[in-house]
Amino acid sequence: MGAYRESLSTNKQPRDVANEAIHFMQENIRKRLTLKEISDYVGFSSSHFSMLFQKKTSCSPLNYLSQLKIQEACHYLDFSDLKINQISLMLGFDDPFYFSRIFTKIMGSSPSEYRSKKKG
């Protein structure tokens, strides 16, 4: 009976699987991550992990990862002279045209249009 009472009194916070996954994505932003790699990292099946992640963030894990990568791309476009294809390769996109399509979908303008806009 003591062990049962002891387990009730421990003040463990439930795991925040979404935050663990986001941290993993940020640490591996330059790699081509798969859903399986992310779900394996947090220790859940891909489907269960996707459901937990989407419940917390209202976004699928791979869409969230794309948004993180595009956010990083914006940083490079704003603060470096790297070419767009260099940035796309650096962020794990093998195809610069695919990178450009994803960038345009998320940002509403192409990477070159984004870079040419005046900021601030």
C-alpha positions as CSV (number, residue, x, y, z in Angstrom):
1,M,0.0,0.0,0.0
2,G,2.9,2.4,0.7
3,A,4.2,2.1,-2.8
4,Y,0.8,3.0,-4.2
5,R,0.5,6.1,-2.0
6,E,4.1,7.0,-2.9
7,S,3.3,6.9,-6.6
8,L,0.3,9.2,-6.0
9,S,2.3,11.7,-4.1
10,T,5.1,12.1,-6.7
11,N,4.7,15.4,-8.4
12,K,5.7,14.3,-11.9
13,Q,4.8,16.6,-14.8
14,P,3.5,14.8,-17.8
15,R,5.9,14.7,-20.8
16,D,5.5,17.4,-23.3
17,V,6.1,15.3,-26.4
18,A,5.5,18.2,-28.8
19,N,8.2,20.4,-27.1
20,E,10.6,17.5,-27.1
21,A,10.0,17.0,-30.8
22,I,10.3,20.7,-31.5
23,H,13.6,20.8,-29.7
24,F,14.8,17.8,-31.7
25,M,13.7,19.5,-34.9
26,Q,15.6,22.7,-34.0
27,E,18.8,20.7,-33.1
28,N,18.6,18.9,-36.5
29,I,17.3,21.8,-38.7
30,R,20.0,21.2,-41.3
31,K,19.1,17.5,-41.8
32,R,16.4,15.8,-43.8
33,L,14.3,14.5,-40.9
34,T,11.5,11.9,-41.5
35,L,8.4,11.6,-39.4
36,K,9.7,8.2,-38.2
37,E,13.0,9.7,-37.0
38,I,11.1,12.3,-35.0
39,S,8.6,9.9,-33.5
40,D,11.4,7.4,-32.7
41,Y,13.2,10.2,-30.9
42,V,10.2,10.8,-28.6
43,G,9.5,7.1,-28.3
44,F,6.0,6.9,-29.9
45,S,4.6,5.3,-33.1
46,S,4.4,7.8,-36.0
47,S,0.6,7.9,-35.9
48,H,0.3,8.3,-32.1
49,F,3.0,11.0,-32.1
50,S,1.4,12.8,-35.0
51,M,-1.9,12.9,-33.1
52,L,-0.3,14.2,-29.9
53,F,1.8,16.8,-31.8
54,Q,-1.2,18.0,-33.8
55,K,-3.4,18.3,-30.7
56,K,-0.8,20.5,-29.1
57,T,0.3,22.6,-32.0
58,S,-2.6,22.5,-34.5
59,C,0.0,21.6,-37.1
60,S,1.4,18.3,-38.4
61,P,5.0,17.5,-37.4
62,L,6.3,17.7,-40.9
63,N,4.5,21.0,-41.6
64,Y,5.9,22.4,-38.4
65,L,9.4,21.3,-39.4
66,S,8.9,23.0,-42.8
67,Q,7.9,26.2,-41.0
68,L,11.0,26.0,-38.8
69,K,13.2,25.5,-41.9
70,I,11.6,28.4,-43.7
71,Q,12.0,30.6,-40.6
72,E,15.7,29.7,-40.6
73,A,15.9,30.4,-44.4
74,C,14.4,33.9,-43.8
75,H,17.2,34.6,-41.3
76,Y,19.8,33.6,-43.9
77,L,18.1,35.7,-46.6
78,D,18.0,38.7,-44.2
79,F,21.5,38.5,-42.8
80,S,23.7,36.7,-45.3
81,D,24.8,36.9,-48.9
82,L,24.4,33.2,-49.4
83,K,22.7,32.2,-52.6
84,I,19.2,30.7,-52.4
85,N,20.4,27.3,-53.6
86,Q,23.1,27.3,-50.9
87,I,20.5,28.1,-48.3
88,S,18.2,25.4,-49.5
89,L,21.0,22.8,-49.4
90,M,22.1,23.9,-46.0
91,L,18.6,23.3,-44.7
92,G,18.3,19.8,-46.1
93,F,16.4,20.6,-49.3
94,D,18.0,18.6,-52.1
95,D,15.9,20.4,-54.7
96,P,16.1,24.3,-54.7
97,F,12.9,24.4,-56.8
98,Y,11.0,22.4,-54.1
99,F,12.5,24.7,-51.4
100,S,11.3,27.7,-53.4
101,R,7.8,26.2,-53.7
102,I,7.6,25.5,-49.9
103,F,9.0,29.0,-49.1
104,T,6.5,30.7,-51.4
105,K,3.6,28.6,-49.9
106,I,4.6,29.6,-46.3
107,M,5.8,33.1,-46.8
108,G,3.6,34.3,-49.7
109,S,6.5,35.3,-51.8
110,S,9.5,33.6,-53.4
111,P,12.9,33.6,-51.6
112,S,14.3,36.2,-54.1
113,E,11.2,38.4,-53.7
114,Y,11.5,38.1,-49.9
115,R,15.2,39.0,-50.0
116,S,14.5,42.1,-52.2
117,K,11.8,43.5,-49.9
118,K,12.9,46.3,-47.6
119,K,12.8,45.2,-44.0
120,G,12.3,47.4,-41.0
